[in-house]
Amino acid sequence: MRKPIIAGNWKMNNTARAGVALVEELKPLVKNANCEVVVCVPAIDIPAVSEAVKGSNIALGAQNVHFAPKGAYTGEISAEMLNEYGVKYVIIGHSERRQYFGETDETVNKRTLAALEAGLIPIVCIGESLEERETGKTEAVLAKQIKEGMKGIDDISKIVIAYEPVWAIGTGKTATAEQANETIGFIRKTCAEVFCPKCAEKVRIQYGGSMNAGNCKQLMAMPEIDGGLIGGASLKAHDFSEIANYDKGGMAGMKLSKELL
Ligand code: PGA
């Protein structure tokens, strides 16, 4: 069984004060959500937001973590620093970090292993560019990101994978539900080959890229899609709650792994 996970990625938005206000508005709106609800906030918002989410069903996430436990890495944040505030999840290798901050599969791998070691749950982002999709390279690109970025993970089901086609991020263009489902199916199959089939059935794989209140139900109805990583639509409490409540009434429930079907 895979418990769906809807995570907001605030990116570089919301001061600590604005973040707390957003979470306060969000709490009553998502309290009955039939999935795991997460907000991944800017590092400086973490102390205030960690207080604000206390006692609620909203888990706290960060947007990056360094691989060294401490030392001369100006501007970076260690896993221990995140742990002190009860951070549970950490986004690693978002395409914006790969594009603007020199993140590579190698650094993604180091950060992921360090996060796991420290007891954090990495949300590892992978995805192809428009050019790669149009030239038929999607599967090769994803397979490389999995093999190199996730190398050395003993149990792949300990992480969350976010499939985010770069061309769908912040553009208003979503992959169709079928496209996303097919690609996530490929990611799961690759995880089965590279790691182990049992862990691949258990690993939660999110879709990300212009997911919103209007398209979330269709995406979440797909058997391979276990959640969403939401950028723009996570900045408004109402919009984000609509996504987190995609399964109001509990019709969709847990995603069954193939073994149990
Ligand atoms: P978006 O961003 O929902 O604004 O497209 C998703 C992401 O980058 O995680």
py3Dmol code that shows the C-alpha trace and the ligand (Angstrom):
import py3Dmol

protein = """\
ATOM      1  CA  MET A   1       0.000   0.000   0.000  1.00  0.00           C
ATOM      2  CA  ARG A   2       1.254   3.454  -0.852  1.00  0.00           C
ATOM      3  CA  LYS A   3      -0.076   6.403   1.071  1.00  0.00           C
ATOM      4  CA  PRO A   4      -0.535   9.327  -1.323  1.00  0.00           C
ATOM      5  CA  ILE A   5       1.528  12.412  -0.539  1.00  0.00           C
ATOM      6  CA  ILE A   6       0.639  15.947  -1.556  1.00  0.00           C
ATOM      7  CA  ALA A   7       3.546  18.317  -0.955  1.00  0.00           C
ATOM      8  CA  GLY A   8       3.711  22.058  -1.507  1.00  0.00           C
ATOM      9  CA  ASN A   9       6.983  23.495  -2.758  1.00  0.00           C
ATOM     10  CA  TRP A  10       6.905  27.150  -1.810  1.00  0.00           C
ATOM     11  CA  LYS A  11      10.230  27.787  -3.587  1.00  0.00           C
ATOM     12  CA  MET A  12      11.540  31.295  -2.743  1.00  0.00           C
ATOM     13  CA  ASN A  13       8.154  32.611  -1.652  1.00  0.00           C
ATOM     14  CA  ASN A  14       6.701  33.640   1.725  1.00  0.00           C
ATOM     15  CA  THR A  15       8.582  35.306   4.541  1.00  0.00           C
ATOM     16  CA  ALA A  16       8.353  33.432   7.827  1.00  0.00           C
ATOM     17  CA  ARG A  17       5.436  35.620   8.851  1.00  0.00           C
ATOM     18  CA  ALA A  18       3.556  35.077   5.599  1.00  0.00           C
ATOM     19  CA  GLY A  19       4.333  31.358   5.790  1.00  0.00           C
ATOM     20  CA  VAL A  20       2.838  31.055   9.254  1.00  0.00           C
ATOM     21  CA  ALA A  21      -0.283  32.900   8.101  1.00  0.00           C
ATOM     22  CA  LEU A  22      -0.609  30.524   5.143  1.00  0.00           C
ATOM     23  CA  VAL A  23      -0.235  27.456   7.361  1.00  0.00           C
ATOM     24  CA  GLU A  24      -2.775  28.796   9.865  1.00  0.00           C
ATOM     25  CA  GLU A  25      -5.249  29.216   7.028  1.00  0.00           C
ATOM     26  CA  LEU A  26      -4.403  25.801   5.655  1.00  0.00           C
ATOM     27  CA  LYS A  27      -4.708  23.772   8.861  1.00  0.00           C
ATOM     28  CA  PRO A  28      -8.520  23.660   9.147  1.00  0.00           C
ATOM     29  CA  LEU A  29      -8.888  23.232   5.380  1.00  0.00           C
ATOM     30  CA  VAL A  30      -6.760  20.071   5.163  1.00  0.00           C
ATOM     31  CA  LYS A  31      -7.429  18.494   8.541  1.00  0.00           C
ATOM     32  CA  ASN A  32      -9.467  15.667   7.024  1.00  0.00           C
ATOM     33  CA  ALA A  33      -7.285  15.107   3.979  1.00  0.00           C
ATOM     34  CA  ASN A  34      -6.993  11.463   3.058  1.00  0.00           C
ATOM     35  CA  CYS A  35      -3.288  11.717   2.230  1.00  0.00           C
ATOM     36  CA  GLU A  36      -0.058  12.947   3.715  1.00  0.00           C
ATOM     37  CA  VAL A  37       0.129  16.742   3.512  1.00  0.00           C
ATOM     38  CA  VAL A  38       3.536  18.445   3.451  1.00  0.00           C
ATOM     39  CA  VAL A  39       4.791  22.016   3.068  1.00  0.00           C
ATOM     40  CA  CYS A  40       8.384  22.453   1.868  1.00  0.00           C
ATOM     41  CA  VAL A  41       9.365  25.929   2.938  1.00  0.00           C
ATOM     42  CA  PRO A  42      12.375  28.255   2.582  1.00  0.00           C
ATOM     43  CA  ALA A  43      15.059  27.439   5.166  1.00  0.00           C
ATOM     44  CA  ILE A  44      14.610  30.674   7.086  1.00  0.00           C
ATOM     45  CA  ASP A  45      10.873  29.970   7.527  1.00  0.00           C
ATOM     46  CA  ILE A  46      11.508  26.594   9.139  1.00  0.00           C
ATOM     47  CA  PRO A  47      11.639  27.629  12.836  1.00  0.00           C
ATOM     48  CA  ALA A  48       8.375  29.607  12.659  1.00  0.00           C
ATOM     49  CA  VAL A  49       6.513  27.147  10.439  1.00  0.00           C
ATOM     50  CA  SER A  50       7.627  24.183  12.557  1.00  0.00           C
ATOM     51  CA  GLU A  51       5.796  25.822  15.492  1.00  0.00           C
ATOM     52  CA  ALA A  52       2.762  26.574  13.338  1.00  0.00           C
ATOM     53  CA  VAL A  53       2.319  22.976  12.114  1.00  0.00           C
ATOM     54  CA  LYS A  54       2.630  21.453  15.600  1.00  0.00           C
ATOM     55  CA  GLY A  55      -0.396  19.359  16.502  1.00  0.00           C
ATOM     56  CA  SER A  56      -1.699  19.400  12.908  1.00  0.00           C
ATOM     57  CA  ASN A  57      -1.590  16.811  10.134  1.00  0.00           C
ATOM     58  CA  ILE A  58       0.777  18.974   8.089  1.00  0.00           C
ATOM     59  CA  ALA A  59       4.356  17.728   7.917  1.00  0.00           C
ATOM     60  CA  LEU A  60       7.290  20.054   7.406  1.00  0.00           C
ATOM     61  CA  GLY A  61       9.751  19.821   4.532  1.00  0.00           C
ATOM     62  CA  ALA A  62      12.879  21.702   3.443  1.00  0.00           C
ATOM     63  CA  GLN A  63      13.982  22.462  -0.107  1.00  0.00           C
ATOM     64  CA  ASN A  64      17.618  21.399   0.087  1.00  0.00           C
ATOM     65  CA  VAL A  65      20.183  19.839   2.411  1.00  0.00           C
ATOM     66  CA  HIS A  66      23.955  19.647   2.277  1.00  0.00           C
ATOM     67  CA  PHE A  67      25.782  16.316   2.234  1.00  0.00           C
ATOM     68  CA  ALA A  68      28.420  17.142   4.830  1.00  0.00           C
ATOM     69  CA  PRO A  69      27.430  17.000   8.491  1.00  0.00           C
ATOM     70  CA  LYS A  70      29.040  20.411   9.087  1.00  0.00           C
ATOM     71  CA  GLY A  71      31.925  22.586   7.996  1.00  0.00           C
ATOM     72  CA  ALA A  72      33.061  25.268   5.584  1.00  0.00           C
ATOM     73  CA  TYR A  73      30.106  25.312   3.180  1.00  0.00           C
ATOM     74  CA  THR A  74      28.927  28.913   3.253  1.00  0.00           C
ATOM     75  CA  GLY A  75      25.229  29.267   2.605  1.00  0.00           C
ATOM     76  CA  GLU A  76      24.376  25.600   3.053  1.00  0.00           C
ATOM     77  CA  ILE A  77      22.204  23.831   5.656  1.00  0.00           C
ATOM     78  CA  SER A  78      22.939  20.478   7.282  1.00  0.00           C
ATOM     79  CA  ALA A  79      20.562  17.622   8.016  1.00  0.00           C
ATOM     80  CA  GLU A  80      21.167  18.046  11.730  1.00  0.00           C
ATOM     81  CA  MET A  81      20.001  21.671  11.502  1.00  0.00           C
ATOM     82  CA  LEU A  82      16.790  20.502   9.821  1.00  0.00           C
ATOM     83  CA  ASN A  83      16.286  17.704  12.328  1.00  0.00           C
ATOM     84  CA  GLU A  84      16.386  20.109  15.238  1.00  0.00           C
ATOM     85  CA  TYR A  85      13.145  21.656  13.945  1.00  0.00           C
ATOM     86  CA  GLY A  86      11.332  18.419  13.250  1.00  0.00           C
ATOM     87  CA  VAL A  87      11.707  18.607   9.483  1.00  0.00           C
ATOM     88  CA  LYS A  88      10.527  15.308   7.991  1.00  0.00           C
ATOM     89  CA  TYR A  89      10.979  15.703   4.228  1.00  0.00           C
ATOM     90  CA  VAL A  90      13.560  17.405   2.051  1.00  0.00           C
ATOM     91  CA  ILE A  91      13.324  18.138  -1.659  1.00  0.00           C
ATOM     92  CA  ILE A  92      16.544  17.186  -3.436  1.00  0.00           C
ATOM     93  CA  GLY A  93      17.583  17.877  -7.026  1.00  0.00           C
ATOM     94  CA  HIS A  94      14.684  20.068  -8.068  1.00  0.00           C
ATOM     95  CA  SER A  95      15.127  21.056 -11.708  1.00  0.00           C
ATOM     96  CA  GLU A  96      15.607  24.694 -10.661  1.00  0.00           C
ATOM     97  CA  ARG A  97      18.548  23.620  -8.487  1.00  0.00           C
ATOM     98  CA  ARG A  98      19.941  21.595 -11.384  1.00  0.00           C
ATOM     99  CA  GLN A  99      19.448  24.492 -13.818  1.00  0.00           C
ATOM    100  CA  TYR A 100      20.538  27.491 -11.722  1.00  0.00           C
ATOM    101  CA  PHE A 101      22.752  26.098  -8.959  1.00  0.00           C
ATOM    102  CA  GLY A 102      24.869  23.456 -10.664  1.00  0.00           C
ATOM    103  CA  GLU A 103      23.167  20.487  -9.036  1.00  0.00           C
ATOM    104  CA  THR A 104      24.145  17.236 -10.770  1.00  0.00           C
ATOM    105  CA  ASP A 105      23.165  13.596 -10.362  1.00  0.00           C
ATOM    106  CA  GLU A 106      26.336  13.212  -8.316  1.00  0.00           C
ATOM    107  CA  THR A 107      25.468  15.986  -5.840  1.00  0.00           C
ATOM    108  CA  VAL A 108      21.851  14.813  -5.769  1.00  0.00           C
ATOM    109  CA  ASN A 109      23.148  11.388  -4.818  1.00  0.00           C
ATOM    110  CA  LYS A 110      25.381  12.724  -2.047  1.00  0.00           C
ATOM    111  CA  ARG A 111      22.616  14.881  -0.597  1.00  0.00           C
ATOM    112  CA  THR A 112      20.114  12.015  -0.780  1.00  0.00           C
ATOM    113  CA  LEU A 113      22.376   9.567   1.033  1.00  0.00           C
ATOM    114  CA  ALA A 114      23.192  12.161   3.716  1.00  0.00           C
ATOM    115  CA  ALA A 115      19.502  12.956   4.226  1.00  0.00           C
ATOM    116  CA  LEU A 116      18.612   9.265   4.595  1.00  0.00           C
ATOM    117  CA  GLU A 117      21.482   8.728   6.985  1.00  0.00           C
ATOM    118  CA  ALA A 118      20.115  11.559   9.153  1.00  0.00           C
ATOM    119  CA  GLY A 119      16.581  10.154   9.146  1.00  0.00           C
ATOM    120  CA  LEU A 120      15.074  12.670   6.717  1.00  0.00           C
ATOM    121  CA  ILE A 121      12.881  11.508   3.842  1.00  0.00           C
ATOM    122  CA  PRO A 122      14.263  12.806   0.546  1.00  0.00           C
ATOM    123  CA  ILE A 123      11.848  13.841  -2.201  1.00  0.00           C
ATOM    124  CA  VAL A 124      14.173  13.322  -5.152  1.00  0.00           C
ATOM    125  CA  CYS A 125      13.155  15.195  -8.286  1.00  0.00           C
ATOM    126  CA  ILE A 126      13.756  13.872 -11.767  1.00  0.00           C
ATOM    127  CA  GLY A 127      12.406  14.875 -15.154  1.00  0.00           C
ATOM    128  CA  GLU A 128      13.205  15.567 -18.770  1.00  0.00           C
ATOM    129  CA  SER A 129      13.352  18.861 -20.675  1.00  0.00           C
ATOM    130  CA  LEU A 130      11.073  19.632 -23.610  1.00  0.00           C
ATOM    131  CA  GLU A 131      13.898  19.042 -26.071  1.00  0.00           C
ATOM    132  CA  GLU A 132      14.668  15.681 -24.488  1.00  0.00           C
ATOM    133  CA  ARG A 133      11.013  14.652 -24.705  1.00  0.00           C
ATOM    134  CA  GLU A 134      10.683  15.779 -28.296  1.00  0.00           C
ATOM    135  CA  THR A 135      13.812  13.925 -29.357  1.00  0.00           C
ATOM    136  CA  GLY A 136      12.681  10.695 -27.700  1.00  0.00           C
ATOM    137  CA  LYS A 137      15.227  10.804 -24.879  1.00  0.00           C
ATOM    138  CA  THR A 138      12.809  10.865 -21.912  1.00  0.00           C
ATOM    139  CA  GLU A 139      13.410   7.287 -20.792  1.00  0.00           C
ATOM    140  CA  ALA A 140      17.184   7.471 -21.165  1.00  0.00           C
ATOM    141  CA  VAL A 141      17.328  10.727 -19.199  1.00  0.00           C
ATOM    142  CA  LEU A 142      15.155   9.369 -16.382  1.00  0.00           C
ATOM    143  CA  ALA A 143      17.047   6.076 -16.216  1.00  0.00           C
ATOM    144  CA  LYS A 144      20.329   7.974 -15.859  1.00  0.00           C
ATOM    145  CA  GLN A 145      18.891  10.232 -13.142  1.00  0.00           C
ATOM    146  CA  ILE A 146      17.698   7.142 -11.267  1.00  0.00           C
ATOM    147  CA  LYS A 147      20.876   5.091 -11.680  1.00  0.00           C
ATOM    148  CA  GLU A 148      23.237   7.943 -10.782  1.00  0.00           C
ATOM    149  CA  GLY A 149      21.157  10.121  -8.484  1.00  0.00           C
ATOM    150  CA  MET A 150      19.852   7.238  -6.383  1.00  0.00           C
ATOM    151  CA  LYS A 151      22.950   5.055  -6.400  1.00  0.00           C
ATOM    152  CA  GLY A 152      23.665   3.244  -3.147  1.00  0.00           C
ATOM    153  CA  ILE A 153      20.199   3.574  -1.620  1.00  0.00           C
ATOM    154  CA  ASP A 154      19.551   0.263   0.103  1.00  0.00           C
ATOM    155  CA  ASP A 155      15.762   0.500   0.034  1.00  0.00           C
ATOM    156  CA  ILE A 156      14.314   2.822  -2.601  1.00  0.00           C
ATOM    157  CA  SER A 157      10.940   2.854  -0.821  1.00  0.00           C
ATOM    158  CA  LYS A 158      12.544   5.000   1.892  1.00  0.00           C
ATOM    159  CA  ILE A 159      12.515   7.954  -0.484  1.00  0.00           C
ATOM    160  CA  VAL A 160       9.801   9.733  -2.418  1.00  0.00           C
ATOM    161  CA  ILE A 161      10.411  10.348  -6.109  1.00  0.00           C
ATOM    162  CA  ALA A 162       8.932  13.399  -7.806  1.00  0.00           C
ATOM    163  CA  TYR A 163       8.571  13.104 -11.553  1.00  0.00           C
ATOM    164  CA  GLU A 164       8.568  16.658 -12.827  1.00  0.00           C
ATOM    165  CA  PRO A 165       8.821  17.152 -16.573  1.00  0.00           C
ATOM    166  CA  VAL A 166      10.777  20.411 -16.761  1.00  0.00           C
ATOM    167  CA  TRP A 167       8.531  21.724 -19.543  1.00  0.00           C
ATOM    168  CA  ALA A 168       5.499  21.487 -17.236  1.00  0.00           C
ATOM    169  CA  ILE A 169       6.929  23.410 -14.284  1.00  0.00           C
ATOM    170  CA  GLY A 170       5.403  26.838 -13.799  1.00  0.00           C
ATOM    171  CA  THR A 171       4.311  26.921 -17.431  1.00  0.00           C
ATOM    172  CA  GLY A 172       0.659  26.010 -17.046  1.00  0.00           C
ATOM    173  CA  LYS A 173       1.351  23.021 -19.324  1.00  0.00           C
ATOM    174  CA  THR A 174       0.619  19.768 -17.531  1.00  0.00           C
ATOM    175  CA  ALA A 175       1.557  16.380 -18.797  1.00  0.00           C
ATOM    176  CA  THR A 176      -1.712  14.596 -19.561  1.00  0.00           C
ATOM    177  CA  ALA A 177      -2.726  12.180 -16.835  1.00  0.00           C
ATOM    178  CA  GLU A 178      -1.981   9.309 -19.229  1.00  0.00           C
ATOM    179  CA  GLN A 179       1.456  10.683 -20.136  1.00  0.00           C
ATOM    180  CA  ALA A 180       2.348  11.179 -16.475  1.00  0.00           C
ATOM    181  CA  ASN A 181       1.061   7.734 -15.560  1.00  0.00           C
ATOM    182  CA  GLU A 182       3.005   6.050 -18.345  1.00  0.00           C
ATOM    183  CA  THR A 183       6.240   7.835 -17.465  1.00  0.00           C
ATOM    184  CA  ILE A 184       5.852   7.134 -13.765  1.00  0.00           C
ATOM    185  CA  GLY A 185       5.220   3.498 -14.683  1.00  0.00           C
ATOM    186  CA  PHE A 186       8.554   3.546 -16.485  1.00  0.00           C
ATOM    187  CA  ILE A 187      10.248   5.058 -13.427  1.00  0.00           C
ATOM    188  CA  ARG A 188       8.791   2.314 -11.221  1.00  0.00           C
ATOM    189  CA  LYS A 189       9.896  -0.371 -13.681  1.00  0.00           C
ATOM    190  CA  THR A 190      13.411   1.078 -13.725  1.00  0.00           C
ATOM    191  CA  CYS A 191      13.476   1.123  -9.916  1.00  0.00           C
ATOM    192  CA  ALA A 192      12.466  -2.553  -9.950  1.00  0.00           C
ATOM    193  CA  GLU A 193      15.365  -3.368 -12.269  1.00  0.00           C
ATOM    194  CA  VAL A 194      17.971  -1.206 -10.563  1.00  0.00           C
ATOM    195  CA  PHE A 195      16.918  -1.817  -6.955  1.00  0.00           C
ATOM    196  CA  CYS A 196      14.368  -4.496  -6.121  1.00  0.00           C
ATOM    197  CA  PRO A 197      10.870  -5.227  -7.418  1.00  0.00           C
ATOM    198  CA  LYS A 198       9.316  -5.210  -3.935  1.00  0.00           C
ATOM    199  CA  CYS A 199      10.785  -1.804  -3.025  1.00  0.00           C
ATOM    200  CA  ALA A 200       9.717  -0.437  -6.415  1.00  0.00           C
ATOM    201  CA  GLU A 201       6.114  -1.420  -5.687  1.00  0.00           C
ATOM    202  CA  LYS A 202       6.344   0.427  -2.392  1.00  0.00           C
ATOM    203  CA  VAL A 203       8.104   3.631  -3.454  1.00  0.00           C
ATOM    204  CA  ARG A 204       5.819   6.641  -3.724  1.00  0.00           C
ATOM    205  CA  ILE A 205       6.164   8.566  -6.964  1.00  0.00           C
ATOM    206  CA  GLN A 206       4.627  12.009  -7.264  1.00  0.00           C
ATOM    207  CA  TYR A 207       3.796  14.012 -10.332  1.00  0.00           C
ATOM    208  CA  GLY A 208       4.808  17.676 -10.397  1.00  0.00           C
ATOM    209  CA  GLY A 209       4.345  20.429 -12.947  1.00  0.00           C
ATOM    210  CA  SER A 210       1.369  22.809 -13.051  1.00  0.00           C
ATOM    211  CA  MET A 211      -0.750  20.514 -10.891  1.00  0.00           C
ATOM    212  CA  ASN A 212      -3.776  22.407  -9.617  1.00  0.00           C
ATOM    213  CA  ALA A 213      -7.292  22.105  -8.246  1.00  0.00           C
ATOM    214  CA  GLY A 214      -8.649  21.562 -11.753  1.00  0.00           C
ATOM    215  CA  ASN A 215      -6.425  18.704 -12.881  1.00  0.00           C
ATOM    216  CA  CYS A 216      -5.475  16.973  -9.610  1.00  0.00           C
ATOM    217  CA  LYS A 217      -8.376  14.516  -9.523  1.00  0.00           C
ATOM    218  CA  GLN A 218      -7.618  13.183 -12.975  1.00  0.00           C
ATOM    219  CA  LEU A 219      -3.907  12.865 -12.218  1.00  0.00           C
ATOM    220  CA  MET A 220      -4.486  11.254  -8.829  1.00  0.00           C
ATOM    221  CA  ALA A 221      -6.935   8.747 -10.312  1.00  0.00           C
ATOM    222  CA  MET A 222      -4.041   7.181 -12.237  1.00  0.00           C
ATOM    223  CA  PRO A 223      -2.775   3.961 -10.688  1.00  0.00           C
ATOM    224  CA  GLU A 224       0.941   4.844 -10.787  1.00  0.00           C
ATOM    225  CA  ILE A 225       0.644   8.422  -9.472  1.00  0.00           C
ATOM    226  CA  ASP A 226       1.007   8.537  -5.700  1.00  0.00           C
ATOM    227  CA  GLY A 227       0.868  12.257  -5.101  1.00  0.00           C
ATOM    228  CA  GLY A 228       1.907  15.683  -6.253  1.00  0.00           C
ATOM    229  CA  LEU A 229       4.678  18.204  -5.775  1.00  0.00           C
ATOM    230  CA  ILE A 230       2.922  21.509  -6.134  1.00  0.00           C
ATOM    231  CA  GLY A 231       4.592  24.860  -6.751  1.00  0.00           C
ATOM    232  CA  GLY A 232       2.375  27.791  -7.729  1.00  0.00           C
ATOM    233  CA  ALA A 233      -0.867  26.317  -6.421  1.00  0.00           C
ATOM    234  CA  SER A 234       0.666  25.658  -2.993  1.00  0.00           C
ATOM    235  CA  LEU A 235       0.963  29.392  -2.300  1.00  0.00           C
ATOM    236  CA  LYS A 236      -2.773  29.880  -1.768  1.00  0.00           C
ATOM    237  CA  ALA A 237      -4.357  27.953   1.089  1.00  0.00           C
ATOM    238  CA  HIS A 238      -7.632  27.349  -0.724  1.00  0.00           C
ATOM    239  CA  ASP A 239      -6.005  26.111  -3.936  1.00  0.00           C
ATOM    240  CA  PHE A 240      -3.598  23.826  -2.111  1.00  0.00           C
ATOM    241  CA  SER A 241      -6.351  22.441   0.113  1.00  0.00           C
ATOM    242  CA  GLU A 242      -8.421  21.582  -2.958  1.00  0.00           C
ATOM    243  CA  ILE A 243      -5.538  19.403  -4.134  1.00  0.00           C
ATOM    244  CA  ALA A 244      -4.914  17.842  -0.717  1.00  0.00           C
ATOM    245  CA  ASN A 245      -8.652  17.062  -0.545  1.00  0.00           C
ATOM    246  CA  TYR A 246      -8.737  15.445  -3.995  1.00  0.00           C
ATOM    247  CA  ASP A 247     -10.024  12.313  -2.287  1.00  0.00           C
ATOM    248  CA  LYS A 248     -12.744  13.898  -0.204  1.00  0.00           C
ATOM    249  CA  GLY A 249     -14.939  11.122   1.063  1.00  0.00           C
ATOM    250  CA  GLY A 250     -12.163   8.562   0.755  1.00  0.00           C
ATOM    251  CA  MET A 251     -13.183   7.120  -2.606  1.00  0.00           C
ATOM    252  CA  ALA A 252      -9.675   6.711  -3.951  1.00  0.00           C
ATOM    253  CA  GLY A 253      -7.892   5.703  -0.755  1.00  0.00           C
ATOM    254  CA  MET A 254      -4.520   4.051  -0.693  1.00  0.00           C
ATOM    255  CA  LYS A 255      -2.762   3.047  -3.856  1.00  0.00           C
ATOM    256  CA  LEU A 256      -2.498  -0.694  -3.983  1.00  0.00           C
ATOM    257  CA  SER A 257       0.755  -2.153  -5.074  1.00  0.00           C
ATOM    258  CA  LYS A 258       0.455  -4.654  -7.909  1.00  0.00           C
ATOM    259  CA  GLU A 259       1.201  -7.513  -5.548  1.00  0.00           C
ATOM    260  CA  LEU A 260      -2.008  -6.856  -3.669  1.00  0.00           C
ATOM    261  CA  LEU A 261      -4.267  -6.372  -6.678  1.00  0.00           C
TER     262      LEU A 261
END
"""
ligand_1 = """\
9
PGA
P 4.475 24.280 -10.433
O 5.863 23.822 -9.789
O 3.378 23.538 -9.728
O 4.407 25.780 -10.185
O 4.525 23.951 -11.890
C 6.079 22.489 -9.421
C 7.484 22.333 -8.890
O 8.394 22.953 -9.447
O 7.729 21.602 -7.908
"""
view = py3Dmol.view(width=600, height=400)
view.addModel(protein, "pdb")
view.setStyle({"model": 0}, {"cartoon": {"style": "trace"}})
view.addModel(ligand_1, "xyz")
view.setStyle({"model": 1}, {"stick": {}})
view.zoomTo()
view.show()
